[in-house]
Amino acid sequence: MSINQGAPPIPTFCLSPTIMGSSPSYKRWKCQIKNHFKTRGRSSIPRRSSSCETIIPMEDLPLDKQVLRVSAEGNIQILRHLLDKWDETHAHSEKDYNFITDVIAGAVRSRKAETLEFLFTRYPDFPDQDPYVACIHDRIFMECVGLDMWKVLVGRFPRVEQFDLGHMGDHLGNVAIRNDMEFVTYLLDHGADASTARYATQPILRWLTIPPWNESSGNTNMINLLRQHGATEEKFKF
């Protein structure tokens, strides 16, 4: 997958496995993981706080951090107000798609599909370019936010259905390993190929049939569903 020529700079917070692609080479796969997590460490999206962390009061934060915090909380009313302030203070500046991508990726963490939809509506000119769309695509699967978020993204950028997750596998394998039957059924109904579904570099059934995973009733149902659609434990030939 090529990155568009002349596109704005790649967002600094995300080195997307979608952009990087998958590889049969273990050495390259290991390098991808190392680079991916090293780059994620520079994210400006608020991380989930532990019980021992001190939460900085909202009024003590700069405006951009306020926007990112509220985006991750999914409060559309407050988010709209803060974004209005942001747009007003940056009225004479070039639109910062890196920041907007941070905001949208943060909204994914909220698990509120309506917040993601609000942001896509607010920014109709959000670039349909790999560095931006792929980061949001990958965030949906990294955060395990479910089917509703996926439907919003596909509704805006249908081509993401052709993406994969690089070293994290493909859509179907990544969702099946989390035993999300609703999401898996949706993907199968929309053309996902169970015979090539993988998690990391292995067929998904090689993971799901490992004891004691295969003793779970939920996993048994998932295994049966995937087998009905052509999945096997046979190792892929690269």
C-alpha contacts under 8 A as a table, 3 or more apart, distances in Angstrom:
res1	aa1	res2	aa2	distance
1	M	19	I	6.56
1	M	21	G	7.64
2	S	19	I	7.73
2	S	130	D	7.74
3	I	7	A	7.67
3	I	19	I	7.82
3	I	129	Q	7.05
3	I	130	D	5.77
3	I	131	P	7.07
4	N	7	A	5.61
4	N	129	Q	6.45
4	N	130	D	7.29
7	A	129	Q	7.23
8	P	97	Y	7.80
9	P	98	N	7.83
10	I	98	N	7.57
10	I	131	P	5.34
10	I	132	Y	7.23
11	P	14	C	6.00
11	P	15	L	7.92
11	P	98	N	5.03
11	P	101	T	7.38
11	P	131	P	6.80
11	P	132	Y	6.96
12	T	15	L	7.50
12	T	39	T	7.55
12	T	42	R	7.22
12	T	43	S	7.31
12	T	98	N	7.49
13	F	39	T	6.31
13	F	40	R	5.73
13	F	41	G	7.62
13	F	42	R	5.49
13	F	43	S	4.19
13	F	44	S	6.61
13	F	102	D	7.62
14	C	36	H	7.60
14	C	39	T	6.21
14	C	40	R	5.79
14	C	43	S	7.12
14	C	135	C	6.02
15	L	19	I	7.59
15	L	20	M	7.79
15	L	35	N	7.56
15	L	36	H	5.64
15	L	39	T	6.11
15	L	40	R	7.23
15	L	135	C	7.47
16	S	19	I	5.22
16	S	20	M	6.31
16	S	36	H	7.11
16	S	131	P	7.40
16	S	134	A	6.32
16	S	135	C	5.58
16	S	138	D	6.79
17	P	20	M	4.86
17	P	21	G	5.80
17	P	22	S	7.62
17	P	32	Q	7.47
17	P	36	H	7.23
17	P	138	D	7.38
17	P	165	L	5.45
17	P	166	G	4.79
17	P	167	H	6.73
17	P	168	M	7.64
18	T	21	G	5.22
18	T	22	S	7.96
18	T	134	A	6.09
18	T	138	D	7.12
18	T	163	F	6.32
18	T	164	D	5.71
18	T	165	L	5.06
18	T	166	G	5.56
19	I	130	D	6.89
19	I	131	P	7.11
19	I	134	A	6.89
20	M	32	Q	7.48
20	M	166	G	6.75
21	G	164	D	7.48
21	G	165	L	7.24
21	G	166	G	4.65
21	G	167	H	7.64
22	S	29	W	7.27
22	S	165	L	7.51
22	S	166	G	4.03
22	S	167	H	5.64
23	S	26	Y	7.62
23	S	28	R	6.79
23	S	29	W	6.31
23	S	166	G	7.54
23	S	167	H	7.68
24	P	29	W	7.54
24	P	201	T	7.51
24	P	238	F	6.28
25	S	28	R	5.36
25	S	29	W	6.14
26	Y	29	W	4.90
26	Y	30	K	6.01
27	K	30	K	5.23
27	K	31	C	6.29
28	R	31	C	4.97
28	R	32	Q	6.13
29	W	32	Q	5.05
29	W	33	I	6.43
29	W	167	H	6.14
30	K	33	I	5.26
30	K	34	K	6.34
31	C	34	K	5.10
31	C	35	N	6.13
32	Q	35	N	5.25
32	Q	36	H	5.86
32	Q	167	H	7.23
33	I	36	H	5.05
33	I	37	F	6.25
33	I	167	H	7.16
34	K	37	F	5.64
34	K	38	K	6.09
35	N	38	K	5.06
35	N	39	T	6.01
36	H	39	T	5.33
36	H	40	R	6.17
37	F	40	R	4.88
37	F	41	G	6.35
38	K	41	G	5.42
38	K	42	R	7.54
39	T	42	R	5.61
39	T	43	S	7.42
40	R	43	S	5.38
43	S	46	P	7.97
44	S	102	D	7.00
45	I	68	L	6.21
45	I	69	R	7.69
45	I	72	A	7.88
45	I	102	D	6.17
45	I	103	V	7.53
45	I	105	A	7.65
45	I	106	G	5.71
46	P	68	L	6.69
46	P	69	R	6.09
46	P	72	A	7.22
46	P	106	G	7.43
49	S	53	E	6.17
49	S	55	I	7.96
50	S	53	E	5.51
56	I	60	D	6.75
56	I	61	L	7.21
57	P	60	D	5.52
57	P	61	L	7.01
58	M	61	L	5.44
58	M	66	Q	6.26
59	E	62	P	7.90
61	L	65	K	5.95
61	L	66	Q	6.02
62	P	65	K	5.50
62	P	66	Q	6.37
63	L	66	Q	5.01
63	L	67	V	6.27
63	L	82	L	7.52
63	L	86	W	7.17
64	D	67	V	5.15
64	D	68	L	6.35
64	D	86	W	7.58
65	K	68	L	5.05
65	K	69	R	6.10
66	Q	69	R	5.19
66	Q	70	V	6.19
66	Q	82	L	7.55
67	V	70	V	5.34
67	V	71	S	5.99
67	V	79	L	6.37
67	V	82	L	6.02
67	V	83	L	6.85
67	V	103	V	7.18
68	L	71	S	5.05
68	L	72	A	6.26
68	L	102	D	7.33
68	L	103	V	5.55
68	L	106	G	6.42
69	R	72	A	5.27
69	R	73	E	6.43
69	R	106	G	7.87
70	V	73	E	4.90
70	V	74	G	6.15
70	V	75	N	6.09
70	V	78	I	7.08
70	V	79	L	5.89
71	S	74	G	5.02
71	S	75	N	6.71
71	S	76	I	7.75
71	S	79	L	6.26
71	S	103	V	6.08
71	S	104	I	7.42
71	S	106	G	5.68
71	S	107	A	4.81
71	S	110	S	7.20
71	S	115	T	7.76
72	A	103	V	7.91
72	A	106	G	4.68
72	A	107	A	4.76
72	A	108	V	7.11
72	A	109	R	5.46
72	A	110	S	4.80
73	E	107	A	7.22
73	E	109	R	7.71
73	E	110	S	5.08
74	G	79	L	7.75
74	G	107	A	5.97
74	G	110	S	5.07
74	G	111	R	7.66
74	G	112	K	6.11
74	G	115	T	5.60
75	N	78	I	5.75
75	N	79	L	5.98
75	N	115	T	7.37
76	I	79	L	4.91
76	I	80	R	5.89
76	I	115	T	6.03
76	I	118	F	7.48
77	Q	80	R	5.33
77	Q	81	H	6.53
78	I	81	H	5.11
78	I	82	L	6.24
79	L	82	L	5.16
79	L	83	L	6.02
80	R	83	L	5.17
80	R	84	D	6.11
81	H	84	D	5.17
81	H	85	K	6.48
82	L	85	K	5.06
82	L	86	W	6.16
83	L	86	W	4.76
83	L	87	D	6.00
84	D	87	D	5.16
84	D	88	E	6.14
85	K	88	E	5.05
85	K	89	T	6.21
86	W	89	T	5.28
86	W	90	H	6.17
87	D	90	H	5.11
87	D	91	A	5.60
88	E	91	A	5.12
90	H	93	S	5.19
90	H	94	E	7.93
96	D	99	F	5.51
96	D	100	I	6.41
97	Y	100	I	4.81
97	Y	101	T	5.87
97	Y	126	F	7.44
98	N	101	T	5.16
98	N	102	D	6.35
98	N	132	Y	7.97
99	F	102	D	4.97
99	F	103	V	6.29
100	I	103	V	4.98
100	I	104	I	6.20
101	T	104	I	5.12
101	T	105	A	5.94
101	T	132	Y	6.38
101	T	135	C	7.97
101	T	136	I	7.50
102	D	105	A	5.15
102	D	106	G	5.94
103	V	106	G	5.02
103	V	107	A	6.27
104	I	107	A	5.00
104	I	108	V	6.62
104	I	116	L	6.51
104	I	119	L	6.59
104	I	136	I	7.19
105	A	108	V	5.20
105	A	109	R	7.08
105	A	135	C	7.41
105	A	136	I	5.31
105	A	139	R	6.50
106	G	109	R	5.34
106	G	110	S	7.08
107	A	110	S	5.16
107	A	111	R	7.27
107	A	112	K	7.38
107	A	115	T	6.30
107	A	116	L	5.87
108	V	111	R	5.62
108	V	112	K	7.15
108	V	113	A	7.63
108	V	116	L	6.60
108	V	136	I	7.70
108	V	139	R	6.96
108	V	140	I	6.26
108	V	143	E	7.67
108	V	145	V	7.16
108	V	149	M	7.28
109	R	140	I	7.98
109	R	143	E	6.45
109	R	145	V	7.25
110	S	115	T	7.94
111	R	145	V	5.47
111	R	146	G	7.90
111	R	149	M	7.25
112	K	115	T	5.52
112	K	116	L	6.94
112	K	149	M	7.40
113	A	116	L	5.18
113	A	117	E	6.21
113	A	148	D	5.92
113	A	149	M	4.95
113	A	152	V	6.80
114	E	117	E	4.95
114	E	118	F	6.03
115	T	118	F	4.99
115	T	119	L	6.36
116	L	119	L	5.27
116	L	120	F	6.36
116	L	149	M	7.37
116	L	152	V	7.23
117	E	120	F	5.20
117	E	121	T	6.16
117	E	152	V	6.28
118	F	121	T	5.12
118	F	122	R	6.10
119	L	122	R	4.91
119	L	123	Y	6.11
120	F	123	Y	5.17
120	F	124	P	5.99
120	F	126	F	7.35
120	F	156	R	7.65
121	T	124	P	5.56
123	Y	126	F	5.44
127	P	132	Y	7.02
127	P	133	V	7.65
128	D	132	Y	7.28
128	D	133	V	6.25
128	D	157	F	7.26
129	Q	132	Y	5.84
129	Q	133	V	6.02
129	Q	134	A	7.97
130	D	133	V	5.31
130	D	134	A	5.24
130	D	135	C	7.93
131	P	134	A	5.63
131	P	135	C	6.32
132	Y	135	C	5.45
132	Y	136	I	6.77
133	V	136	I	5.39
133	V	137	H	6.11
133	V	157	F	7.85
133	V	160	V	7.93
134	A	137	H	4.84
134	A	138	D	6.02
134	A	160	V	7.67
135	C	138	D	5.28
135	C	139	R	6.13
136	I	139	R	5.02
136	I	140	I	6.44
137	H	140	I	5.50
137	H	141	F	7.14
137	H	153	L	7.37
137	H	160	V	7.12
138	D	141	F	5.39
138	D	142	M	6.12
138	D	165	L	6.78
139	R	142	M	4.93
139	R	143	E	5.89
140	I	143	E	5.51
140	I	144	C	6.06
140	I	145	V	5.78
140	I	146	G	7.46
140	I	149	M	7.04
140	I	150	W	7.01
141	F	144	C	4.89
141	F	145	V	6.84
141	F	146	G	7.85
141	F	171	H	7.94
141	F	174	N	7.35
141	F	175	V	7.78
145	V	148	D	7.99
145	V	149	M	6.60
146	G	149	M	6.06
146	G	150	W	6.71
146	G	180	D	7.96
146	G	183	F	6.86
147	L	150	W	5.01
147	L	151	K	6.21
147	L	182	E	7.54
147	L	183	F	5.38
148	D	151	K	5.19
148	D	152	V	6.52
149	M	152	V	5.24
149	M	153	L	6.44
150	W	153	L	5.18
150	W	154	V	6.12
151	K	154	V	5.16
151	K	155	G	5.91
152	V	155	G	5.08
152	V	156	R	6.45
153	L	156	R	5.26
153	L	157	F	5.91
153	L	158	P	7.57
153	L	160	V	7.87
154	V	157	F	4.95
154	V	158	P	4.52
154	V	159	R	7.31
154	V	160	V	6.37
154	V	161	E	6.95
155	G	158	P	5.94
157	F	160	V	6.09
158	P	161	E	6.20
159	R	162	Q	5.73
159	R	163	F	7.44
160	V	163	F	5.11
163	F	170	D	7.97
164	D	169	G	6.80
164	D	170	D	4.73
164	D	171	H	6.27
165	L	168	M	5.15
165	L	169	G	5.21
165	L	170	D	5.23
165	L	171	H	7.00
166	G	169	G	5.71
166	G	170	D	7.21
166	G	200	A	7.81
167	H	200	A	5.16
167	H	201	T	6.86
168	M	174	N	7.01
168	M	199	Y	6.06
168	M	200	A	4.71
168	M	201	T	7.90
169	G	173	G	6.20
169	G	174	N	6.04
169	G	197	A	7.69
169	G	198	R	5.17
169	G	199	Y	4.26
169	G	200	A	4.50
169	G	201	T	6.40
170	D	173	G	5.48
170	D	174	N	5.94
170	D	197	A	6.33
170	D	198	R	5.89
170	D	199	Y	6.69
171	H	174	N	5.28
171	H	175	V	6.23
171	H	187	L	8.00
171	H	197	A	7.74
172	L	175	V	5.34
172	L	176	A	5.96
172	L	184	V	6.17
172	L	187	L	6.64
172	L	188	L	7.91
172	L	192	A	6.75
172	L	193	D	7.94
172	L	194	A	7.25
172	L	197	A	5.66
172	L	198	R	7.33
173	G	176	A	5.05
173	G	177	I	6.12
173	G	197	A	4.89
173	G	198	R	4.59
173	G	199	Y	4.95
173	G	203	P	7.77
173	G	204	I	5.42
174	N	177	I	5.58
174	N	178	R	7.01
174	N	198	R	7.30
174	N	199	Y	5.70
175	V	178	R	5.36
175	V	179	N	6.63
175	V	180	D	5.92
175	V	183	F	6.82
175	V	184	V	6.33
176	A	179	N	4.90
176	A	180	D	5.97
176	A	181	M	7.21
176	A	184	V	6.16
176	A	204	I	7.48
176	A	222	M	7.11
177	I	180	D	7.86
177	I	199	Y	7.33
177	I	204	I	7.20
177	I	207	W	7.64
177	I	208	L	6.97
179	N	218	G	6.90
179	N	219	N	6.46
179	N	222	M	6.74
180	D	183	F	5.51
180	D	184	V	6.20
181	M	184	V	5.09
181	M	185	T	5.99
181	M	222	M	6.75
182	E	185	T	5.25
182	E	186	Y	6.26
183	F	186	Y	5.10
183	F	187	L	6.26
184	V	187	L	5.14
184	V	188	L	6.16
185	T	188	L	5.14
185	T	189	D	6.09
186	Y	189	D	5.08
186	Y	190	H	6.23
187	L	190	H	5.02
187	L	191	G	6.46
187	L	192	A	5.34
188	L	191	G	5.44
188	L	192	A	4.73
188	L	193	D	6.92
188	L	194	A	7.40
188	L	229	H	7.97
189	D	192	A	7.26
193	D	196	T	5.79
193	D	197	A	6.42
193	D	229	H	7.67
193	D	230	G	7.84
194	A	197	A	4.96
194	A	226	L	5.97
194	A	227	R	7.76
194	A	229	H	5.72
194	A	230	G	5.63
194	A	231	A	4.88
195	S	229	H	7.30
195	S	230	G	4.94
195	S	231	A	4.12
195	S	232	T	6.48
196	T	203	P	6.85
196	T	231	A	7.13
197	A	203	P	5.92
197	A	204	I	5.80
197	A	231	A	7.29
198	R	201	T	6.18
198	R	202	Q	5.30
198	R	203	P	4.29
198	R	204	I	4.56
199	Y	202	Q	5.65
199	Y	203	P	6.41
199	Y	204	I	5.44
199	Y	207	W	7.79
202	Q	206	R	6.66
202	Q	207	W	7.64
202	Q	235	K	6.69
202	Q	236	F	7.04
203	P	206	R	5.52
203	P	207	W	7.30
203	P	231	A	7.95
203	P	232	T	7.29
203	P	233	E	6.09
203	P	234	E	7.12
203	P	235	K	6.40
203	P	236	F	6.94
204	I	207	W	5.44
204	I	208	L	6.39
204	I	231	A	7.89
204	I	233	E	7.46
205	L	208	L	4.86
205	L	209	T	5.77
205	L	223	I	6.86
205	L	231	A	6.95
205	L	232	T	6.15
205	L	233	E	5.09
206	R	209	T	5.71
206	R	210	I	6.78
206	R	232	T	7.97
206	R	233	E	4.99
206	R	234	E	7.79
207	W	210	I	5.64
208	L	213	W	5.92
208	L	214	N	5.95
208	L	219	N	6.76
208	L	223	I	6.85
209	T	213	W	6.36
209	T	214	N	4.79
209	T	223	I	7.66
210	I	213	W	5.64
210	I	214	N	5.96
211	P	214	N	5.38
211	P	215	E	6.58
212	P	215	E	5.25
212	P	216	S	7.20
213	W	216	S	5.70
213	W	219	N	6.61
214	N	217	S	7.80
214	N	219	N	5.90
214	N	220	T	5.99
215	E	219	N	7.32
215	E	220	T	6.97
216	S	219	N	5.19
216	S	220	T	6.14
217	S	220	T	4.94
217	S	221	N	6.36
218	G	221	N	5.30
218	G	222	M	6.40
219	N	222	M	4.86
219	N	223	I	5.96
220	T	223	I	5.05
220	T	224	N	6.15
221	N	224	N	5.18
221	N	225	L	6.16
222	M	225	L	5.11
222	M	226	L	6.18
223	I	226	L	5.27
223	I	227	R	6.10
224	N	227	R	5.13
224	N	228	Q	6.13
225	L	228	Q	5.16
225	L	229	H	6.59
226	L	229	H	5.12
226	L	230	G	6.47
226	L	231	A	5.32
227	R	230	G	5.06
227	R	231	A	4.67
227	R	232	T	6.47
228	Q	231	A	7.34
